[in-house]
């Protein structure tokens, strides 16, 4: 029997809630898992989480809207976050930003049409002595140059096919 997207989402959320024993302290870990698997936290997901944790949906929404790593809008498979602190500025961040925008054909705050990449600025990554710093999903890159940014994007493009196959296996 094939599950609908919402049924699959509800099933996943309930599994993750079971891991945290229906405790309010599990809200952020659950939201992170939803964001990672579904590339966004939909209003439906927020309602299911609120019901499961017995909290008001506004509380869930306030957490999603507060944290920059959570979003109701769909994001790409690879979320590229470039540090925008003054130390990264001084180390050449603008050249890296231009390279990323030119390479991907999008501006910061946008996602590519194919859903592979999202570009975002972020506040301090704690790598001020090794800037410009960049975060791709959960992996930190330091001393990023335009050339290194190109190499990182190419590696992401090469691994995207592997992710697409894994997604197909889960769906089928």
NUKE-752415 format. One line per 3 residues: number of its first residue (from 1); for each residue x, y, z of C-alpha. Coordinates in steps of 0.2 Angstrom, whole numbers. Last residue first. Layout:
<recs>
NUM	X:Y:Z | ... $
</recs>
This chain:
<recs>
172	45:15:-22 | 47:31:-12 | 62:26:-1 $
169	71:19:-16 | 67:34:-26 | 75:45:-12 $
166	90:35:-12 | 93:36:-31 | 91:55:-30 $
163	104:56:-16 | 116:46:-26 | 113:58:-41 $
160	116:73:-30 | 133:67:-26 | 141:73:-42 $
157	132:90:-41 | 138:92:-23 | 156:88:-28 $
154	155:101:-42 | 148:114:-30 | 163:111:-18 $
151	175:113:-32 | 167:129:-38 | 168:136:-20 $
148	186:131:-19 | 190:141:-35 | 180:156:-28 $
145	191:155:-12 | 185:147:4 | 198:148:18 $
142	186:137:28 | 172:124:24 | 160:118:37 $
139	149:103:33 | 131:102:40 | 122:107:25 $
136	135:116:16 | 143:129:28 | 154:143:22 $
133	169:152:30 | 178:166:22 | 187:165:33 $
130	199:155:44 | 202:167:59 | 183:171:60 $
127	178:153:60 | 164:154:73 | 150:152:60 $
124	145:170:62 | 129:175:54 | 122:167:39 $
121	119:171:21 | 109:160:11 | 110:151:-6 $
118	99:136:-9 | 104:122:-21 | 97:106:-28 $
115	78:111:-31 | 79:110:-50 | 74:128:-51 $
112	88:134:-40 | 84:140:-23 | 84:159:-18 $
109	89:169:-3 | 106:174:-10 | 105:176:-29 $
106	103:162:-42 | 112:156:-58 | 121:142:-48 $
103	139:146:-54 | 136:165:-55 | 128:166:-38 $
100	142:155:-30 | 156:164:-39 | 149:181:-34 $
97	147:176:-16 | 165:169:-16 | 172:186:-22 $
94	161:195:-9 | 168:185:5 | 186:190:2 $
91	195:189:19 | 189:207:24 | 171:202:22 $
88	174:185:32 | 180:196:46 | 166:208:45 $
85	153:194:47 | 143:187:32 | 146:169:33 $
82	140:160:18 | 127:147:19 | 125:134:6 $
79	109:123:8 | 111:107:-3 | 95:97:-6 $
76	87:114:-9 | 75:123:2 | 56:122:3 $
73	48:137:12 | 42:133:30 | 60:136:36 $
70	71:130:49 | 90:134:49 | 86:152:52 $
67	78:149:69 | 64:161:74 | 50:156:61 $
64	51:138:65 | 51:141:84 | 37:153:83 $
61	27:140:72 | 29:126:85 | 23:138:99 $
58	9:144:87 | 3:125:85 | -1:125:104 $
55	7:110:113 | 2:92:116 | 18:85:109 $
52	9:74:96 | -4:88:92 | 10:101:90 $
49	20:90:79 | 6:86:68 | 1:104:67 $
46	19:109:62 | 20:95:49 | 4:102:41 $
43	11:120:41 | 26:113:32 | 43:111:39 $
40	55:112:24 | 68:101:15 | 58:85:18 $
37	71:74:26 | 82:88:34 | 68:100:39 $
34	58:86:47 | 73:80:56 | 77:97:62 $
31	59:100:68 | 60:84:78 | 76:89:86 $
28	69:106:90 | 53:100:98 | 61:86:108 $
25	61:96:124 | 42:96:123 | 42:78:128 $
22	32:64:119 | 45:51:123 | 59:59:113 $
19	62:44:102 | 43:41:101 | 41:59:93 $
16	53:54:80 | 43:39:75 | 27:50:76 $
13	35:63:64 | 40:49:52 | 22:42:51 $
10	14:59:49 | 26:63:35 | 22:47:26 $
7	3:50:28 | 6:68:22 | 15:62:6 $
4	2:49:3 | 6:31:8 | 7:17:-5 $
1	0:0:0 $
</recs>
